[in-house]
Amino acid sequence: MTLETWLRRAVRMYGRRDAALGQIAATARDEALYLILRTLGLPLGSPASVLSRRLSAGECAALERVFKRRLVDRVPAAYIAGEAWLGGLRFHVDERVLIPRSYFVEILPTQVDPWLAGPHAVTRVADVCTGSGCLAVLLARHFKGARVDAIDLSPGALEVAAINVRRHRLGGRVRLVESDLLSGGPAGRYDVIVSNPPYEPSAHVDALPREFRREPRLALDGGPDGLVLVRRLVREAARRLKPSGILMIEVGGGRDAFEREFGRLEPHWFHTEDGSDCVCLIQAARLPRRHVRARS
Ligand SMILES: C[S@@+](CC[C@H](N)C(=O)[O-])C[C@H]1O[C@@H](n2cnc3c(N)ncnc32)[C@H](O)[C@@H]1O
């Protein structure tokens, strides 16, 4: 059997088993090829000629085991491989964290700096709900003079984030903080607060395909309307941003509800390639400052 024969077989199995996609790849062929290359220890950038490679009996048996885990046990491909890619960077992932797929990866390189005095003016950044630490790493690489607080409520997620911060040699600038949003952790004000919080309405989480329900519920469940954490974060950010600071939040399908509730804060919605445009920016000057006591 060749690698291509196995690939075709795997794609048919994805169809028969009605596997859900969207965690690391949009098509069954892309995900299956990724898993085959990873299982056989071949480079992800292998040339097309790899498809004609003949497989040994041992390799076929290894692929059987991997695709059983993926398609019968419904383990996400990223957890099987123990890795995920975002912004061209490799991150360790396992069941303790959401598989990285945030829209911030497309926004950060080109759309954020115009809202700041300049990337070098940024000295303090918070990545609230950091999970695997993927956004904290991207932020530290973008704002090269900044210290980044990578905040999460889950000790397990912070253990994974620690692996990724070490792997990207950013231990000197990225600090891991266990805190309920911004309520605990270091004092002081930030230039930039970023968050990809849990934003699925609880009932949606219950109805997600099995491979998505393998991700931590704490990473997905945004309460009855999906906006419970978002609402709290807007309130808390008001007292934790410098006067010229910015808050950026990803809200998923909650954009219309967010607009109804927070439209008066004049959120700017960033453009995303798929048109969902579900990440917004709010300037500190527009955040409500009543009932707030500064931590300094
Ligand atoms: C959607 S995941 C985002 C992970 C990562 N930032 C990314 O983009 O891939 C949300 C994260 O928020 C964390 N979280 C949930 N509730 C929290 C809270 N009250 N305070 C801090 N972190 C929380 C979860 O543990 C999870 O790691």
The ligand as a Tripos MOL2 file, in Angstrom:
@<TRIPOS>MOLECULE
LIG
   27    29     1     0     0
SMALL
NO_CHARGES

@<TRIPOS>ATOM
      1 C1        -10.8490   30.1870   24.4760 C.3       1 LIG1
      2 S1         -9.5220   29.6570   25.5280 S.3       1 LIG1
      3 C2         -8.2650   30.7110   24.8630 C.3       1 LIG1
      4 C3         -6.8910   30.1680   24.9000 C.3       1 LIG1
      5 C4         -5.8520   30.9410   24.0920 C.3       1 LIG1
      6 N1         -5.7980   32.3400   24.4570 N.3       1 LIG1
      7 C5         -6.1090   30.8140   22.6080 C.2       1 LIG1
      8 O1         -6.4570   31.8010   21.9680 O.co2     1 LIG1
      9 O2         -5.9540   29.7030   22.0740 O.co2     1 LIG1
     10 C6         -9.9990   30.4440   27.0250 C.3       1 LIG1
     11 C7         -9.1000   30.2560   28.2370 C.3       1 LIG1
     12 O3         -9.6880   31.0200   29.2980 O.3       1 LIG1
     13 C8         -9.4510   30.3800   30.5320 C.3       1 LIG1
     14 N2        -10.4210   30.9130   31.5080 N.ar      1 LIG1
     15 C9        -11.7180   30.5730   31.6670 C.ar      1 LIG1
     16 N3        -12.2810   31.3090   32.6440 N.ar      1 LIG1
     17 C10       -11.3210   32.1370   33.1140 C.ar      1 LIG1
     18 C11       -11.2780   33.1500   34.1180 C.ar      1 LIG1
     19 N4        -12.3750   33.4530   34.8450 N.pl3     1 LIG1
     20 N5        -10.1210   33.8130   34.3310 N.ar      1 LIG1
     21 C12        -9.0130   33.5070   33.6040 C.ar      1 LIG1
     22 N6         -8.9840   32.5650   32.6290 N.ar      1 LIG1
     23 C13       -10.1280   31.8810   32.3880 C.ar      1 LIG1
     24 C14        -9.5640   28.9200   30.2080 C.3       1 LIG1
     25 O4         -8.8830   28.1310   31.1510 O.3       1 LIG1
     26 C15        -8.9370   28.8610   28.7880 C.3       1 LIG1
     27 O5         -7.5690   28.5330   28.8870 O.3       1 LIG1
@<TRIPOS>BOND
     1     1     2 1
     2     2     3 1
     3     2    10 1
     4     3     4 1
     5     4     5 1
     6     5     6 1
     7     5     7 1
     8     7     8 2
     9     7     9 1
    10    10    11 1
    11    11    12 1
    12    11    26 1
    13    12    13 1
    14    13    14 1
    15    13    24 1
    16    14    15 ar
    17    14    23 ar
    18    15    16 ar
    19    16    17 ar
    20    17    18 ar
    21    17    23 ar
    22    18    19 1
    23    18    20 ar
    24    20    21 ar
    25    21    22 ar
    26    22    23 ar
    27    24    25 1
    28    24    26 1
    29    26    27 1
@<TRIPOS>SUBSTRUCTURE
     1 LIG1         1 GROUP 0 **** ****
